[in-house]
Amino acid sequence: MSFQAYLDNAEKQTGLTPRAFLDLAAERNLTKHGEIVTWLKTEHGLGHGHATAIARLVTKGPSSSPSTTAKACSTSTAWPPGPETRAARLNRSGRGTCRRRRRACGR
């Protein structure tokens, strides 16, 4: 589930927009992630994942959503580069891997 989907579902459950949660948290002077998650779970009945998404929005700000971070990181190479696995070599050669056992198969 994407970050935006968590926010959309939280809005459907509570009737409050993410901007409203930002304002409510500011009114209560909530700044720590754990405090915000606890508040959202107890007073608004959100699950842990939805509360965490909104807490991230409150603590990090609207401009730091994971989708923008992922887009920025997708162009750079991963560090440190990991060794190429046998499965990756076989996939590159046109042979797949068996999902169940994660081993190379000839299918």
C-alpha positions as CSV (number, residue, x, y, z in Angstrom):
1,M,0.0,0.0,0.0
2,S,1.4,3.4,-0.9
3,F,1.9,6.3,1.5
4,Q,-0.9,8.2,-0.3
5,A,-3.3,5.3,0.1
6,Y,-2.7,5.2,3.8
7,L,-3.6,8.9,4.0
8,D,-6.7,8.5,1.8
9,N,-7.9,5.5,3.9
10,A,-7.3,7.4,7.2
11,E,-9.4,10.2,5.8
12,K,-12.2,7.8,4.9
13,Q,-12.1,6.3,8.4
14,T,-12.1,9.5,10.3
15,G,-13.5,12.2,8.0
16,L,-10.5,14.4,8.7
17,T,-8.1,15.4,6.0
18,P,-4.3,15.1,6.5
19,R,-4.2,18.9,6.8
20,A,-6.7,18.7,9.6
21,F,-4.5,16.2,11.4
22,L,-1.5,18.6,11.0
23,D,-3.6,21.4,12.6
24,L,-4.9,19.2,15.4
25,A,-1.4,18.0,16.3
26,A,-0.1,21.6,16.3
27,E,-2.9,22.6,18.6
28,R,-1.9,19.8,21.1
29,N,1.8,20.6,20.7
30,L,2.5,17.0,19.6
31,T,5.9,16.7,18.1
32,K,7.2,13.2,18.8
33,H,6.3,10.3,16.6
34,G,5.3,8.0,19.4
35,E,3.0,10.5,21.0
36,I,1.3,11.2,17.7
37,V,0.8,7.5,16.9
38,T,-0.7,6.9,20.4
39,W,-3.0,9.9,20.1
40,L,-4.2,8.8,16.6
41,K,-4.9,5.2,17.8
42,T,-6.7,6.1,21.0
43,E,-8.7,9.2,20.0
44,H,-9.3,8.5,16.3
45,G,-9.3,4.7,16.2
46,L,-6.7,4.4,13.5
47,G,-4.6,1.3,13.0
48,H,-0.9,1.4,13.5
49,G,0.0,1.7,9.8
50,H,-2.4,4.6,9.2
51,A,-1.3,6.3,12.4
52,T,2.3,6.0,11.5
53,A,1.7,7.5,8.0
54,I,0.0,10.5,9.5
55,A,2.7,10.8,12.3
56,R,5.4,10.9,9.6
57,L,3.5,13.6,7.8
58,V,3.2,15.6,11.0
59,T,6.9,15.1,12.1
60,K,8.6,15.3,8.8
61,G,6.3,17.7,6.9
62,P,4.3,17.3,3.8
63,S,7.3,17.7,1.5
64,S,9.0,14.6,2.7
65,S,6.6,11.9,1.6
66,P,8.2,8.6,0.8
67,S,7.0,8.8,-2.8
68,T,9.2,11.8,-3.5
69,T,12.1,10.2,-1.7
70,A,11.7,7.0,-3.7
71,K,11.7,9.0,-7.0
72,A,14.8,10.8,-6.0
73,C,16.6,7.6,-5.0
74,S,15.5,5.6,-8.0
75,T,17.9,7.3,-10.3
76,S,21.0,6.6,-8.1
77,T,22.6,3.3,-7.7
78,A,22.2,1.4,-4.4
79,W,25.1,1.5,-2.0
80,P,26.7,-0.8,-1.2
81,P,26.2,-2.8,-4.3
82,G,25.3,-6.4,-3.4
83,P,26.8,-9.4,-5.1
84,E,24.7,-10.7,-8.0
85,T,22.7,-13.7,-6.9
86,R,22.3,-16.9,-8.8
87,A,18.7,-16.1,-9.3
88,A,19.5,-12.7,-10.8
89,R,21.9,-14.3,-13.2
90,L,19.4,-17.0,-14.2
91,N,16.6,-14.3,-14.7
92,R,19.0,-12.4,-16.9
93,S,19.6,-15.5,-19.0
94,G,15.9,-16.0,-19.6
95,R,15.3,-18.7,-17.0
96,G,13.0,-17.9,-14.1
97,T,13.1,-18.8,-10.4
98,C,10.6,-20.9,-8.6
99,R,8.7,-18.7,-6.2
100,R,8.1,-21.4,-3.6
101,R,11.7,-22.4,-3.0
102,R,13.5,-19.4,-4.5
103,R,15.7,-21.6,-6.5
104,A,16.5,-21.7,-10.1
105,C,14.2,-23.8,-12.3
106,G,14.2,-24.5,-16.0
107,R,10.6,-23.3,-16.6
